[in-house]
């Protein structure tokens, strides 16, 4: 898939420099960054659901040795 992205010149330069500093090409840097953000959002939603479930039923279970 090809995605086109329009950026101000200063943002494009920042993206390129960041990718360069991390030994990635621009496409790989953007791909990894977007995937990391999706994972963070998913983790946050999972946490919120778990917290809600705990508040509804605050029972805890201790695991033995």
CHARMM internal coordinates of N, CA and C (Angstrom, degrees):
IC EDIT
DIST 1 N 1 CA 1.4393
DIST 1 CA 1 C 1.5288
ANGL 1 N 1 CA 1 C 107.74
DIST 1 C 2 N 1.2859
ANGL 1 CA 1 C 2 N 115.75
DIHE 1 N 1 CA 1 C 2 N 141.20
DIST 2 N 2 CA 1.4551
ANGL 1 C 2 N 2 CA 121.88
DIHE 1 CA 1 C 2 N 2 CA 175.97
DIST 2 CA 2 C 1.5159
ANGL 2 N 2 CA 2 C 108.33
DIHE 1 C 2 N 2 CA 2 C -112.66
DIST 2 C 3 N 1.3250
ANGL 2 CA 2 C 3 N 115.68
DIHE 2 N 2 CA 2 C 3 N 131.60
DIST 3 N 3 CA 1.4648
ANGL 2 C 3 N 3 CA 121.74
DIHE 2 CA 2 C 3 N 3 CA 178.52
DIST 3 CA 3 C 1.5179
ANGL 3 N 3 CA 3 C 107.68
DIHE 2 C 3 N 3 CA 3 C -122.54
DIST 3 C 4 N 1.3006
ANGL 3 CA 3 C 4 N 116.02
DIHE 3 N 3 CA 3 C 4 N 133.89
DIST 4 N 4 CA 1.4526
ANGL 3 C 4 N 4 CA 121.12
DIHE 3 CA 3 C 4 N 4 CA 177.00
DIST 4 CA 4 C 1.5159
ANGL 4 N 4 CA 4 C 108.52
DIHE 3 C 4 N 4 CA 4 C -101.54
DIST 4 C 5 N 1.3183
ANGL 4 CA 4 C 5 N 116.32
DIHE 4 N 4 CA 4 C 5 N 138.89
DIST 5 N 5 CA 1.4543
ANGL 4 C 5 N 5 CA 121.40
DIHE 4 CA 4 C 5 N 5 CA -176.90
DIST 5 CA 5 C 1.5227
ANGL 5 N 5 CA 5 C 108.82
DIHE 4 C 5 N 5 CA 5 C -133.80
DIST 5 C 6 N 1.3119
ANGL 5 CA 5 C 6 N 116.70
DIHE 5 N 5 CA 5 C 6 N 124.81
DIST 6 N 6 CA 1.4644
ANGL 5 C 6 N 6 CA 120.90
DIHE 5 CA 5 C 6 N 6 CA 177.78
DIST 6 CA 6 C 1.5175
ANGL 6 N 6 CA 6 C 108.79
DIHE 5 C 6 N 6 CA 6 C -98.31
DIST 6 C 7 N 1.3271
ANGL 6 CA 6 C 7 N 115.05
DIHE 6 N 6 CA 6 C 7 N 128.58
DIST 7 N 7 CA 1.4569
ANGL 6 C 7 N 7 CA 121.08
DIHE 6 CA 6 C 7 N 7 CA -178.22
DIST 7 CA 7 C 1.5117
ANGL 7 N 7 CA 7 C 110.32
DIHE 6 C 7 N 7 CA 7 C -136.27
DIST 7 C 8 N 1.3141
ANGL 7 CA 7 C 8 N 116.54
DIHE 7 N 7 CA 7 C 8 N 149.17
DIST 8 N 8 CA 1.4623
ANGL 7 C 8 N 8 CA 118.77
DIHE 7 CA 7 C 8 N 8 CA 168.97
DIST 8 CA 8 C 1.5362
ANGL 8 N 8 CA 8 C 108.36
DIHE 7 C 8 N 8 CA 8 C -61.85
DIST 8 C 9 N 1.3017
ANGL 8 CA 8 C 9 N 116.78
DIHE 8 N 8 CA 8 C 9 N 151.56
DIST 9 N 9 CA 1.4608
ANGL 8 C 9 N 9 CA 121.05
DIHE 8 CA 8 C 9 N 9 CA -177.27
DIST 9 CA 9 C 1.5223
ANGL 9 N 9 CA 9 C 112.75
DIHE 8 C 9 N 9 CA 9 C -54.26
DIST 9 C 10 N 1.3271
ANGL 9 CA 9 C 10 N 117.16
DIHE 9 N 9 CA 9 C 10 N -40.93
DIST 10 N 10 CA 1.4619
ANGL 9 C 10 N 10 CA 119.29
DIHE 9 CA 9 C 10 N 10 CA -178.21
DIST 10 CA 10 C 1.5251
ANGL 10 N 10 CA 10 C 112.16
DIHE 9 C 10 N 10 CA 10 C -66.54
DIST 10 C 11 N 1.3356
ANGL 10 CA 10 C 11 N 117.72
DIHE 10 N 10 CA 10 C 11 N -34.99
DIST 11 N 11 CA 1.4614
ANGL 10 C 11 N 11 CA 120.36
DIHE 10 CA 10 C 11 N 11 CA 176.14
DIST 11 CA 11 C 1.5261
ANGL 11 N 11 CA 11 C 110.43
DIHE 10 C 11 N 11 CA 11 C -69.01
DIST 11 C 12 N 1.3160
ANGL 11 CA 11 C 12 N 116.76
DIHE 11 N 11 CA 11 C 12 N -42.55
DIST 12 N 12 CA 1.4618
ANGL 11 C 12 N 12 CA 120.89
DIHE 11 CA 11 C 12 N 12 CA 179.20
DIST 12 CA 12 C 1.5271
ANGL 12 N 12 CA 12 C 110.60
DIHE 11 C 12 N 12 CA 12 C -59.88
DIST 12 C 13 N 1.3224
ANGL 12 CA 12 C 13 N 116.50
DIHE 12 N 12 CA 12 C 13 N -42.51
DIST 13 N 13 CA 1.4578
ANGL 12 C 13 N 13 CA 120.60
DIHE 12 CA 12 C 13 N 13 CA 178.52
DIST 13 CA 13 C 1.5245
ANGL 13 N 13 CA 13 C 110.77
DIHE 12 C 13 N 13 CA 13 C -63.69
DIST 13 C 14 N 1.3216
ANGL 13 CA 13 C 14 N 116.53
DIHE 13 N 13 CA 13 C 14 N -43.83
DIST 14 N 14 CA 1.4590
ANGL 13 C 14 N 14 CA 120.90
DIHE 13 CA 13 C 14 N 14 CA 177.89
DIST 14 CA 14 C 1.5256
ANGL 14 N 14 CA 14 C 110.78
DIHE 13 C 14 N 14 CA 14 C -59.87
DIST 14 C 15 N 1.3173
ANGL 14 CA 14 C 15 N 117.67
DIHE 14 N 14 CA 14 C 15 N -45.65
DIST 15 N 15 CA 1.4629
ANGL 14 C 15 N 15 CA 121.85
DIHE 14 CA 14 C 15 N 15 CA 179.27
DIST 15 CA 15 C 1.5238
ANGL 15 N 15 CA 15 C 110.37
DIHE 14 C 15 N 15 CA 15 C -60.30
DIST 15 C 16 N 1.3164
ANGL 15 CA 15 C 16 N 116.60
DIHE 15 N 15 CA 15 C 16 N -47.06
DIST 16 N 16 CA 1.4752
ANGL 15 C 16 N 16 CA 120.51
DIHE 15 CA 15 C 16 N 16 CA -179.16
DIST 16 CA 16 C 1.5273
ANGL 16 N 16 CA 16 C 111.33
DIHE 15 C 16 N 16 CA 16 C -61.84
DIST 16 C 17 N 1.3238
ANGL 16 CA 16 C 17 N 116.59
DIHE 16 N 16 CA 16 C 17 N -44.72
DIST 17 N 17 CA 1.4676
ANGL 16 C 17 N 17 CA 120.34
DIHE 16 CA 16 C 17 N 17 CA -179.48
DIST 17 CA 17 C 1.5271
ANGL 17 N 17 CA 17 C 111.05
DIHE 16 C 17 N 17 CA 17 C -64.63
DIST 17 C 18 N 1.3239
ANGL 17 CA 17 C 18 N 116.70
DIHE 17 N 17 CA 17 C 18 N -41.52
DIST 18 N 18 CA 1.4649
ANGL 17 C 18 N 18 CA 120.08
DIHE 17 CA 17 C 18 N 18 CA 178.62
DIST 18 CA 18 C 1.5265
ANGL 18 N 18 CA 18 C 110.41
DIHE 17 C 18 N 18 CA 18 C -62.11
DIST 18 C 19 N 1.3199
ANGL 18 CA 18 C 19 N 116.72
DIHE 18 N 18 CA 18 C 19 N -45.52
DIST 19 N 19 CA 1.4650
ANGL 18 C 19 N 19 CA 121.03
DIHE 18 CA 18 C 19 N 19 CA 178.62
DIST 19 CA 19 C 1.5289
ANGL 19 N 19 CA 19 C 110.08
DIHE 18 C 19 N 19 CA 19 C -60.69
DIST 19 C 20 N 1.3049
ANGL 19 CA 19 C 20 N 116.25
DIHE 19 N 19 CA 19 C 20 N -44.10
DIST 20 N 20 CA 1.4583
ANGL 19 C 20 N 20 CA 121.79
DIHE 19 CA 19 C 20 N 20 CA -179.93
DIST 20 CA 20 C 1.5312
ANGL 20 N 20 CA 20 C 110.98
DIHE 19 C 20 N 20 CA 20 C -61.24
DIST 20 C 21 N 1.3184
ANGL 20 CA 20 C 21 N 116.83
DIHE 20 N 20 CA 20 C 21 N -45.76
DIST 21 N 21 CA 1.4666
ANGL 20 C 21 N 21 CA 121.06
DIHE 20 CA 20 C 21 N 21 CA 179.22
DIST 21 CA 21 C 1.5207
ANGL 21 N 21 CA 21 C 112.42
DIHE 20 C 21 N 21 CA 21 C -61.05
DIST 21 C 22 N 1.3226
ANGL 21 CA 21 C 22 N 116.49
DIHE 21 N 21 CA 21 C 22 N -27.15
DIST 22 N 22 CA 1.4613
ANGL 21 C 22 N 22 CA 121.60
DIHE 21 CA 21 C 22 N 22 CA -178.59
DIST 22 CA 22 C 1.5250
ANGL 22 N 22 CA 22 C 112.67
DIHE 21 C 22 N 22 CA 22 C -102.88
DIST 22 C 23 N 1.3317
ANGL 22 CA 22 C 23 N 115.52
DIHE 22 N 22 CA 22 C 23 N 16.57
DIST 23 N 23 CA 1.4729
ANGL 22 C 23 N 23 CA 121.89
DIHE 22 CA 22 C 23 N 23 CA 176.82
DIST 23 CA 23 C 1.5253
ANGL 23 N 23 CA 23 C 113.29
DIHE 22 C 23 N 23 CA 23 C 53.54
DIST 23 C 24 N 1.3351
ANGL 23 CA 23 C 24 N 115.22
DIHE 23 N 23 CA 23 C 24 N 44.82
DIST 24 N 24 CA 1.4692
ANGL 23 C 24 N 24 CA 121.20
DIHE 23 CA 23 C 24 N 24 CA 177.82
DIST 24 CA 24 C 1.5164
ANGL 24 N 24 CA 24 C 108.29
DIHE 23 C 24 N 24 CA 24 C -130.64
DIST 24 C 25 N 1.3255
ANGL 24 CA 24 C 25 N 114.96
DIHE 24 N 24 CA 24 C 25 N 156.80
DIST 25 N 25 CA 1.4626
ANGL 24 C 25 N 25 CA 116.65
DIHE 24 CA 24 C 25 N 25 CA 169.20
DIST 25 CA 25 C 1.5274
ANGL 25 N 25 CA 25 C 107.64
DIHE 24 C 25 N 25 CA 25 C -83.27
DIST 25 C 26 N 1.2878
ANGL 25 CA 25 C 26 N 116.33
DIHE 25 N 25 CA 25 C 26 N 168.29
DIST 26 N 26 CA 1.4624
ANGL 25 C 26 N 26 CA 121.43
DIHE 25 CA 25 C 26 N 26 CA -174.69
DIST 26 CA 26 C 1.5260
ANGL 26 N 26 CA 26 C 112.07
DIHE 25 C 26 N 26 CA 26 C -60.18
DIST 26 C 27 N 1.3196
ANGL 26 CA 26 C 27 N 116.96
DIHE 26 N 26 CA 26 C 27 N -42.33
DIST 27 N 27 CA 1.4687
ANGL 26 C 27 N 27 CA 120.05
DIHE 26 CA 26 C 27 N 27 CA -179.80
DIST 27 CA 27 C 1.5216
ANGL 27 N 27 CA 27 C 111.67
DIHE 26 C 27 N 27 CA 27 C -61.03
DIST 27 C 28 N 1.3359
ANGL 27 CA 27 C 28 N 116.37
DIHE 27 N 27 CA 27 C 28 N -44.84
DIST 28 N 28 CA 1.4635
ANGL 27 C 28 N 28 CA 120.38
DIHE 27 CA 27 C 28 N 28 CA -179.32
DIST 28 CA 28 C 1.5307
ANGL 28 N 28 CA 28 C 110.91
DIHE 27 C 28 N 28 CA 28 C -65.80
DIST 28 C 29 N 1.3193
ANGL 28 CA 28 C 29 N 117.27
DIHE 28 N 28 CA 28 C 29 N -39.52
DIST 29 N 29 CA 1.4673
ANGL 28 C 29 N 29 CA 120.74
DIHE 28 CA 28 C 29 N 29 CA 179.06
DIST 29 CA 29 C 1.5287
ANGL 29 N 29 CA 29 C 110.40
DIHE 28 C 29 N 29 CA 29 C -62.68
DIST 29 C 30 N 1.3129
ANGL 29 CA 29 C 30 N 116.95
DIHE 29 N 29 CA 29 C 30 N -46.27
DIST 30 N 30 CA 1.4720
ANGL 29 C 30 N 30 CA 120.20
DIHE 29 CA 29 C 30 N 30 CA -179.84
DIST 30 CA 30 C 1.5268
ANGL 30 N 30 CA 30 C 110.19
DIHE 29 C 30 N 30 CA 30 C -65.12
DIST 30 C 31 N 1.3321
ANGL 30 CA 30 C 31 N 117.16
DIHE 30 N 30 CA 30 C 31 N -43.43
DIST 31 N 31 CA 1.4688
ANGL 30 C 31 N 31 CA 121.55
DIHE 30 CA 30 C 31 N 31 CA 179.43
DIST 31 CA 31 C 1.5229
ANGL 31 N 31 CA 31 C 110.37
DIHE 30 C 31 N 31 CA 31 C -58.77
DIST 31 C 32 N 1.3311
ANGL 31 CA 31 C 32 N 117.21
DIHE 31 N 31 CA 31 C 32 N -50.27
DIST 32 N 32 CA 1.4686
ANGL 31 C 32 N 32 CA 120.82
DIHE 31 CA 31 C 32 N 32 CA -178.82
DIST 32 CA 32 C 1.5323
ANGL 32 N 32 CA 32 C 111.67
DIHE 31 C 32 N 32 CA 32 C -63.07
DIST 32 C 33 N 1.3192
ANGL 32 CA 32 C 33 N 116.17
DIHE 32 N 32 CA 32 C 33 N -39.99
DIST 33 N 33 CA 1.4606
ANGL 32 C 33 N 33 CA 120.59
DIHE 32 CA 32 C 33 N 33 CA -178.71
DIST 33 CA 33 C 1.5201
ANGL 33 N 33 CA 33 C 110.86
DIHE 32 C 33 N 33 CA 33 C -65.44
DIST 33 C 34 N 1.3079
ANGL 33 CA 33 C 34 N 117.16
DIHE 33 N 33 CA 33 C 34 N -44.10
DIST 34 N 34 CA 1.4665
ANGL 33 C 34 N 34 CA 120.61
DIHE 33 CA 33 C 34 N 34 CA 179.75
DIST 34 CA 34 C 1.5291
ANGL 34 N 34 CA 34 C 110.32
DIHE 33 C 34 N 34 CA 34 C -65.96
DIST 34 C 35 N 1.3300
ANGL 34 CA 34 C 35 N 116.92
DIHE 34 N 34 CA 34 C 35 N -43.51
DIST 35 N 35 CA 1.4618
ANGL 34 C 35 N 35 CA 119.54
DIHE 34 CA 34 C 35 N 35 CA 178.89
DIST 35 CA 35 C 1.5316
ANGL 35 N 35 CA 35 C 111.15
DIHE 34 C 35 N 35 CA 35 C -62.98
DIST 35 C 36 N 1.3170
ANGL 35 CA 35 C 36 N 117.72
DIHE 35 N 35 CA 35 C 36 N -39.67
DIST 36 N 36 CA 1.4652
ANGL 35 C 36 N 36 CA 120.77
DIHE 35 CA 35 C 36 N 36 CA 177.83
DIST 36 CA 36 C 1.5258
ANGL 36 N 36 CA 36 C 110.66
DIHE 35 C 36 N 36 CA 36 C -62.63
DIST 36 C 37 N 1.3212
ANGL 36 CA 36 C 37 N 116.91
DIHE 36 N 36 CA 36 C 37 N -41.39
DIST 37 N 37 CA 1.4734
ANGL 36 C 37 N 37 CA 120.78
DIHE 36 CA 36 C 37 N 37 CA 179.46
DIST 37 CA 37 C 1.5295
ANGL 37 N 37 CA 37 C 110.73
DIHE 36 C 37 N 37 CA 37 C -64.54
DIST 37 C 38 N 1.3165
ANGL 37 CA 37 C 38 N 116.59
DIHE 37 N 37 CA 37 C 38 N -42.41
DIST 38 N 38 CA 1.4685
ANGL 37 C 38 N 38 CA 120.30
DIHE 37 CA 37 C 38 N 38 CA 177.90
DIST 38 CA 38 C 1.5258
ANGL 38 N 38 CA 38 C 109.67
DIHE 37 C 38 N 38 CA 38 C -61.22
DIST 38 C 39 N 1.3340
ANGL 38 CA 38 C 39 N 117.15
DIHE 38 N 38 CA 38 C 39 N -43.87
DIST 39 N 39 CA 1.4543
ANGL 38 C 39 N 39 CA 120.83
DIHE 38 CA 38 C 39 N 39 CA 179.83
DIST 39 CA 39 C 1.5261
ANGL 39 N 39 CA 39 C 110.71
DIHE 38 C 39 N 39 CA 39 C -63.67
DIST 39 C 40 N 1.3157
ANGL 39 CA 39 C 40 N 117.72
DIHE 39 N 39 CA 39 C 40 N -41.92
DIST 40 N 40 CA 1.4714
ANGL 39 C 40 N 40 CA 121.22
DIHE 39 CA 39 C 40 N 40 CA 177.92
DIST 40 CA 40 C 1.5270
ANGL 40 N 40 CA 40 C 111.00
DIHE 39 C 40 N 40 CA 40 C -61.60
DIST 40 C 41 N 1.3266
ANGL 40 CA 40 C 41 N 116.70
DIHE 40 N 40 CA 40 C 41 N -44.25
DIST 41 N 41 CA 1.4637
ANGL 40 C 41 N 41 CA 120.12
DIHE 40 CA 40 C 41 N 41 CA 179.00
DIST 41 CA 41 C 1.5247
ANGL 41 N 41 CA 41 C 111.15
DIHE 40 C 41 N 41 CA 41 C -64.00
DIST 41 C 42 N 1.3370
ANGL 41 CA 41 C 42 N 116.34
DIHE 41 N 41 CA 41 C 42 N -41.09
DIST 42 N 42 CA 1.4607
ANGL 41 C 42 N 42 CA 120.66
DIHE 41 CA 41 C 42 N 42 CA 178.29
DIST 42 CA 42 C 1.5278
ANGL 42 N 42 CA 42 C 110.09
DIHE 41 C 42 N 42 CA 42 C -63.23
DIST 42 C 43 N 1.3339
ANGL 42 CA 42 C 43 N 116.84
DIHE 42 N 42 CA 42 C 43 N -45.41
DIST 43 N 43 CA 1.4631
ANGL 42 C 43 N 43 CA 120.53
DIHE 42 CA 42 C 43 N 43 CA 178.78
DIST 43 CA 43 C 1.5226
ANGL 43 N 43 CA 43 C 111.28
DIHE 42 C 43 N 43 CA 43 C -61.04
DIST 43 C 44 N 1.3175
ANGL 43 CA 43 C 44 N 117.02
DIHE 43 N 43 CA 43 C 44 N -40.73
DIST 44 N 44 CA 1.4625
ANGL 43 C 44 N 44 CA 120.67
DIHE 43 CA 43 C 44 N 44 CA 179.56
DIST 44 CA 44 C 1.5318
ANGL 44 N 44 CA 44 C 110.40
DIHE 43 C 44 N 44 CA 44 C -64.07
DIST 44 C 45 N 1.3185
ANGL 44 CA 44 C 45 N 117.61
DIHE 44 N 44 CA 44 C 45 N -42.64
DIST 45 N 45 CA 1.4689
ANGL 44 C 45 N 45 CA 120.31
DIHE 44 CA 44 C 45 N 45 CA 178.19
DIST 45 CA 45 C 1.5192
ANGL 45 N 45 CA 45 C 110.85
DIHE 44 C 45 N 45 CA 45 C -64.21
DIST 45 C 46 N 1.3259
ANGL 45 CA 45 C 46 N 116.93
DIHE 45 N 45 CA 45 C 46 N -40.51
DIST 46 N 46 CA 1.4642
ANGL 45 C 46 N 46 CA 121.13
DIHE 45 CA 45 C 46 N 46 CA 178.07
DIST 46 CA 46 C 1.5186
ANGL 46 N 46 CA 46 C 110.30
DIHE 45 C 46 N 46 CA 46 C -61.95
DIST 46 C 47 N 1.3351
ANGL 46 CA 46 C 47 N 116.45
DIHE 46 N 46 CA 46 C 47 N -43.31
DIST 47 N 47 CA 1.4665
ANGL 46 C 47 N 47 CA 121.34
DIHE 46 CA 46 C 47 N 47 CA 177.66
DIST 47 CA 47 C 1.5258
ANGL 47 N 47 CA 47 C 110.93
DIHE 46 C 47 N 47 CA 47 C -61.14
DIST 47 C 48 N 1.3370
ANGL 47 CA 47 C 48 N 117.00
DIHE 47 N 47 CA 47 C 48 N -45.95
DIST 48 N 48 CA 1.4642
ANGL 47 C 48 N 48 CA 120.79
DIHE 47 CA 47 C 48 N 48 CA -178.77
DIST 48 CA 48 C 1.5248
ANGL 48 N 48 CA 48 C 111.16
DIHE 47 C 48 N 48 CA 48 C -60.88
DIST 48 C 49 N 1.3329
ANGL 48 CA 48 C 49 N 116.26
DIHE 48 N 48 CA 48 C 49 N -41.82
DIST 49 N 49 CA 1.4645
ANGL 48 C 49 N 49 CA 119.72
DIHE 48 CA 48 C 49 N 49 CA 179.19
DIST 49 CA 49 C 1.5212
ANGL 49 N 49 CA 49 C 111.10
DIHE 48 C 49 N 49 CA 49 C -66.16
DIST 49 C 50 N 1.3351
ANGL 49 CA 49 C 50 N 116.91
DIHE 49 N 49 CA 49 C 50 N -41.81
DIST 50 N 50 CA 1.4611
ANGL 49 C 50 N 50 CA 120.52
DIHE 49 CA 49 C 50 N 50 CA 179.32
DIST 50 CA 50 C 1.5227
ANGL 50 N 50 CA 50 C 110.88
DIHE 49 C 50 N 50 CA 50 C -64.63
DIST 50 C 51 N 1.3218
ANGL 50 CA 50 C 51 N 117.02
DIHE 50 N 50 CA 50 C 51 N -40.43
DIST 51 N 51 CA 1.4671
ANGL 50 C 51 N 51 CA 121.01
DIHE 50 CA 50 C 51 N 51 CA 178.74
DIST 51 CA 51 C 1.5256
ANGL 51 N 51 CA 51 C 110.43
DIHE 50 C 51 N 51 CA 51 C -64.54
DIST 51 C 52 N 1.3175
ANGL 51 CA 51 C 52 N 116.73
DIHE 51 N 51 CA 51 C 52 N -42.53
DIST 52 N 52 CA 1.4658
ANGL 51 C 52 N 52 CA 121.13
DIHE 51 CA 51 C 52 N 52 CA 178.09
DIST 52 CA 52 C 1.5332
ANGL 52 N 52 CA 52 C 110.56
DIHE 51 C 52 N 52 CA 52 C -61.15
DIST 52 C 53 N 1.3445
ANGL 52 CA 52 C 53 N 116.22
DIHE 52 N 52 CA 52 C 53 N -43.97
DIST 53 N 53 CA 1.4635
ANGL 52 C 53 N 53 CA 120.16
DIHE 52 CA 52 C 53 N 53 CA 178.70
DIST 53 CA 53 C 1.5262
ANGL 53 N 53 CA 53 C 110.61
DIHE 52 C 53 N 53 CA 53 C -63.47
DIST 53 C 54 N 1.3406
ANGL 53 CA 53 C 54 N 116.86
DIHE 53 N 53 CA 53 C 54 N -39.93
DIST 54 N 54 CA 1.4601
ANGL 53 C 54 N 54 CA 120.25
DIHE 53 CA 53 C 54 N 54 CA 178.91
DIST 54 CA 54 C 1.5201
ANGL 54 N 54 CA 54 C 110.95
DIHE 53 C 54 N 54 CA 54 C -65.36
DIST 54 C 55 N 1.3121
ANGL 54 CA 54 C 55 N 117.25
DIHE 54 N 54 CA 54 C 55 N -40.21
DIST 55 N 55 CA 1.4662
ANGL 54 C 55 N 55 CA 119.99
DIHE 54 CA 54 C 55 N 55 CA 179.66
DIST 55 CA 55 C 1.5199
ANGL 55 N 55 CA 55 C 111.11
DIHE 54 C 55 N 55 CA 55 C -65.26
DIST 55 C 56 N 1.3347
ANGL 55 CA 55 C 56 N 116.72
DIHE 55 N 55 CA 55 C 56 N -33.52
DIST 56 N 56 CA 1.4640
ANGL 55 C 56 N 56 CA 120.68
DIHE 55 CA 55 C 56 N 56 CA 178.16
DIST 56 CA 56 C 1.5267
ANGL 56 N 56 CA 56 C 111.26
DIHE 55 C 56 N 56 CA 56 C -74.69
DIST 56 C 57 N 1.3244
ANGL 56 CA 56 C 57 N 116.52
DIHE 56 N 56 CA 56 C 57 N -31.73
DIST 57 N 57 CA 1.4609
ANGL 56 C 57 N 57 CA 121.63
DIHE 56 CA 56 C 57 N 57 CA -179.08
DIST 57 CA 57 C 1.5293
ANGL 57 N 57 CA 57 C 107.84
DIHE 56 C 57 N 57 CA 57 C -143.11
DIST 57 C 58 N 1.3544
ANGL 57 CA 57 C 58 N 117.52
DIHE 57 N 57 CA 57 C 58 N 85.94
DIST 58 N 58 CA 1.4589
ANGL 57 C 58 N 58 CA 120.66
DIHE 57 CA 57 C 58 N 58 CA -173.45
DIST 58 CA 58 C 1.5286
ANGL 58 N 58 CA 58 C 115.70
DIHE 57 C 58 N 58 CA 58 C -77.82
DIST 58 C 59 N 1.3041
ANGL 58 CA 58 C 59 N 116.48
DIHE 58 N 58 CA 58 C 59 N 28.93
DIST 59 N 59 CA 1.4598
ANGL 58 C 59 N 59 CA 120.18
DIHE 58 CA 58 C 59 N 59 CA 178.07
DIST 59 CA 59 C 1.5370
ANGL 59 N 59 CA 59 C 109.35
DIHE 58 C 59 N 59 CA 59 C -73.69
DIST 59 C 60 N 1.3131
ANGL 59 CA 59 C 60 N 115.28
DIHE 59 N 59 CA 59 C 60 N 136.11
DIST 60 N 60 CA 1.4638
ANGL 59 C 60 N 60 CA 119.76
DIHE 59 CA 59 C 60 N 60 CA 177.25
DIST 60 CA 60 C 1.5246
ANGL 60 N 60 CA 60 C 109.20
DIHE 59 C 60 N 60 CA 60 C -117.00
DIST 60 C 61 N 1.3055
ANGL 60 CA 60 C 61 N 116.16
DIHE 60 N 60 CA 60 C 61 N 156.50
DIST 61 N 61 CA 1.4468
ANGL 60 C 61 N 61 CA 122.33
DIHE 60 CA 60 C 61 N 61 CA 179.41
DIST 61 CA 61 C 1.5201
ANGL 61 N 61 CA 61 C 108.21
DIHE 60 C 61 N 61 CA 61 C -126.24
DIST 61 C 62 N 1.3268
ANGL 61 CA 61 C 62 N 116.37
DIHE 61 N 61 CA 61 C 62 N 128.79
DIST 62 N 62 CA 1.4555
ANGL 61 C 62 N 62 CA 120.98
DIHE 61 CA 61 C 62 N 62 CA 177.79
DIST 62 CA 62 C 1.5205
ANGL 62 N 62 CA 62 C 108.82
DIHE 61 C 62 N 62 CA 62 C -95.25
DIST 62 C 63 N 1.2901
ANGL 62 CA 62 C 63 N 116.00
DIHE 62 N 62 CA 62 C 63 N 133.95
DIST 63 N 63 CA 1.4502
ANGL 62 C 63 N 63 CA 120.49
DIHE 62 CA 62 C 63 N 63 CA 177.41
DIST 63 CA 63 C 1.5190
ANGL 63 N 63 CA 63 C 108.77
DIHE 62 C 63 N 63 CA 63 C -95.09
DIST 63 C 64 N 1.3326
ANGL 63 CA 63 C 64 N 116.45
DIHE 63 N 63 CA 63 C 64 N 131.52
DIST 64 N 64 CA 1.4583
ANGL 63 C 64 N 64 CA 121.00
DIHE 63 CA 63 C 64 N 64 CA -178.81
DIST 64 CA 64 C 1.5095
ANGL 64 N 64 CA 64 C 112.22
DIHE 63 C 64 N 64 CA 64 C -83.78
DIST 64 C 65 N 1.3213
ANGL 64 CA 64 C 65 N 114.64
DIHE 64 N 64 CA 64 C 65 N 172.33
DIST 65 N 65 CA 1.4691
ANGL 64 C 65 N 65 CA 120.45
DIHE 64 CA 64 C 65 N 65 CA -179.86
DIST 65 CA 65 C 1.4976
ANGL 65 N 65 CA 65 C 110.27
DIHE 64 C 65 N 65 CA 65 C -70.02
END
COOR INIT
IC SEED 1 N 1 CA 1 C
IC BUILD
